[in-house]
């Protein structure tokens, strides 16, 4: 007869499947306490520093990004442990993000950096609001321009090396 049920033919659950289902249930019924009164949010550990640079600066000298990151890490390291430094090199406001290990350390960094001058530019520092995205993606035209400039740079470098080898061969007797 069609549609008969035979429990012997039913596939057995494997141990991995049982463990996976158990983890899903635990996650579903997991209870985490609410934030304590007076406890500060995670985004208050992040400091946004504005007016640090002009984006055109990094188009000319890319290696300055690392120098700016290291300088920021050193300066903010005086106030506490720096977790991460991000420089948004395409942002027109010249923004850098510094993640500290605690909100109190971030407060000290803001006090230190607010109104400070860096390269004839007055900095502003504030806590990150937790929502604003500062990363700006480059357009297809900008990417093409960047790649063509890179190809041109490599071609000029190859020509310079060929000139050196030719002059070195001419100089040897």
Phi and psi in degrees as a GROMACS rama.xvg file:
@    title "Ramachandran Plot"
@    xaxis  label "Phi"
@    yaxis  label "Psi"
@TYPE xy
-78.4822  138.127  UNK-2
87.0381  13.9199  UNK-3
-72.7014  143.12  UNK-4
-98.535  126.301  UNK-5
-123.153  106.322  UNK-6
-64.4395  -21.0777  UNK-7
-69.2042  -28.3892  UNK-8
-86.621  -7.43355  UNK-9
-69.1526  133.33  UNK-10
-67.8402  139.72  UNK-11
-83.9187  147.44  UNK-12
-76.4115  134.95  UNK-13
-86.9692  163.849  UNK-14
-61.3939  -40.5879  UNK-15
-62.3129  -41.9633  UNK-16
-63.4272  -41.4249  UNK-17
-62.9528  -43.1962  UNK-18
-63.7571  -40.4124  UNK-19
-63.2025  -44.244  UNK-20
-64.6281  -37.7712  UNK-21
-64.2733  -41.1842  UNK-22
-64.8466  -39.5523  UNK-23
-62.6143  -43.3886  UNK-24
-63.8585  -43.6427  UNK-25
-61.1259  -42.1612  UNK-26
-65.4298  -38.1835  UNK-27
-65.8782  -40.3649  UNK-28
-98.2907  11.1095  UNK-29
-68.1417  135.478  UNK-30
-116.682  126.916  UNK-31
-118.157  135.536  UNK-32
-67.6124  152.54  UNK-33
-69.6604  164.564  UNK-34
-63.2015  138.24  UNK-35
-67.7475  150.958  UNK-36
-64.0989  130.268  UNK-37
89.0162  -10.6938  UNK-38
-73.433  138.518  UNK-39
-90.884  152.574  UNK-40
-77.3189  163.622  UNK-41
-64.431  -35.1822  UNK-42
-70.8221  -9.06863  UNK-43
-78.9912  -5.78224  UNK-44
-80.5353  -13.6322  UNK-45
-100.4  129.512  UNK-46
-109.397  133.114  UNK-47
-106.086  122.709  UNK-48
-109.146  123.174  UNK-49
-110.021  159.605  UNK-50
66.0421  35.3061  UNK-51
-82.8705  -31.7587  UNK-52
-157.425  174.38  UNK-53
-107.263  131.145  UNK-54
-56.9249  -29.4441  UNK-55
-64.5911  -23.2971  UNK-56
-59.6816  -42.8117  UNK-57
-78.2137  -19.0067  UNK-58
-69.8893  -33.8512  UNK-59
-81.6608  -43.2744  UNK-60
-131.046  93.0615  UNK-61
-66.7873  -32.7896  UNK-62
-65.8021  -13.722  UNK-63
-67.3384  -22.549  UNK-64
-58.3668  -47.6682  UNK-65
-64.6985  -37.9555  UNK-66
-64.5916  -42.8967  UNK-67
-63.7174  -41.9424  UNK-68
-60.6521  -46.3422  UNK-69
-64.8138  -40.5086  UNK-70
-62.242  -44.9147  UNK-71
-63.1484  -42.1803  UNK-72
-60.9956  -42.2552  UNK-73
-65.6485  -46.207  UNK-74
-65.9822  -45.5495  UNK-75
-74.1552  -23.4987  UNK-76
-64.4858  -19.3313  UNK-77
-69.0086  -22.4891  UNK-78
-97.3781  -11.9513  UNK-79
158.23  -165.737  UNK-80
-84.7945  122.032  UNK-81
-89.3628  122.929  UNK-82
-84.7562  -42.1651  UNK-83
-159.468  144.111  UNK-84
-126.966  125.125  UNK-85
-124.466  131.222  UNK-86
-111.594  123.696  UNK-87
-91.1538  88.3599  UNK-88
-69.5491  -15.9773  UNK-89
-97.3796  -9.23642  UNK-90
-73.4435  130.696  UNK-91
-66.1334  -21.4855  UNK-92
-86.2752  -1.52878  UNK-93
65.7208  62.9967  UNK-94
-102.133  139.25  UNK-95
-127.762  147.841  UNK-96
-119.388  129.399  UNK-97
-121.792  120.545  UNK-98
-98.6009  123.348  UNK-99
-103.878  169.872  UNK-100
-82.4006  -18.8063  UNK-101
-146.525  155.494  UNK-102
-62.5261  -30.9767  UNK-103
-65.9475  -41.3241  UNK-104
-63.865  -37.6488  UNK-105
-64.199  -37.6449  UNK-106
-60.5681  -42.3036  UNK-107
-66.1816  -39.4547  UNK-108
-62.8594  -41.9903  UNK-109
-62.9035  -43.573  UNK-110
-61.4697  -38.8528  UNK-111
-72.3136  -39.7092  UNK-112
-89.1359  -24.1551  UNK-113
-62.7806  122.139  UNK-114
80.2498  -0.999701  UNK-115
-74.3611  149.969  UNK-116
-99.0733  136.643  UNK-117
-139.56  110.49  UNK-118
61.6897  48.3569  UNK-119
59.7434  23.9573  UNK-120
-126.573  133.832  UNK-121
-88.0514  124.596  UNK-122
-84.4213  152.102  UNK-123
-124.183  138.878  UNK-124
-129.681  140.435  UNK-125
-156.74  164.672  UNK-126
-72.4342  149.582  UNK-127
-75.0485  138.764  UNK-128
-78.1402  -9.42869  UNK-129
90.5731  -6.13585  UNK-130
-123.44  -37.5367  UNK-131
-65.6304  132.109  UNK-132
-102.474  124.198  UNK-133
-100.984  -13.176  UNK-134
-73.2915  130.998  UNK-135
-116.472  121.482  UNK-136
-78.7757  145.865  UNK-137
-81.6751  147.8  UNK-138
-79.5156  170.855  UNK-139
-63.4911  -37.0299  UNK-140
-66.0792  -43.4584  UNK-141
-64.4436  -39.5842  UNK-142
-64.1436  -42.3067  UNK-143
-63.226  -42.5155  UNK-144
-63.252  -43.642  UNK-145
-62.133  -43.9036  UNK-146
-67.0921  -37.6038  UNK-147
-67.237  -38.61  UNK-148
-63.1467  -38.2255  UNK-149
-65.9748  -44.2468  UNK-150
-60.3452  -41.6219  UNK-151
-63.8182  -41.7612  UNK-152
-61.6987  -44.9277  UNK-153
-64.0019  -40.3918  UNK-154
-63.5419  -43.1961  UNK-155
-63.8287  -37.4629  UNK-156
-66.3856  -41.1667  UNK-157
-63.3318  -41.2574  UNK-158
-63.2623  -39.7398  UNK-159
-64.8659  -39.752  UNK-160
-66.9246  -39.8143  UNK-161
-63.0437  -39.6992  UNK-162
-61.567  -41.4452  UNK-163
-64.1821  -44.7734  UNK-164
-66.6247  -38.7233  UNK-165
-65.7699  -42.1366  UNK-166
-68.8187  -32.6827  UNK-167
-69.7631  -37.8788  UNK-168
-69.1187  -35.5055  UNK-169
-70.3756  -31.2492  UNK-170
-76.4452  -26.4274  UNK-171
-78.8269  133.573  UNK-172
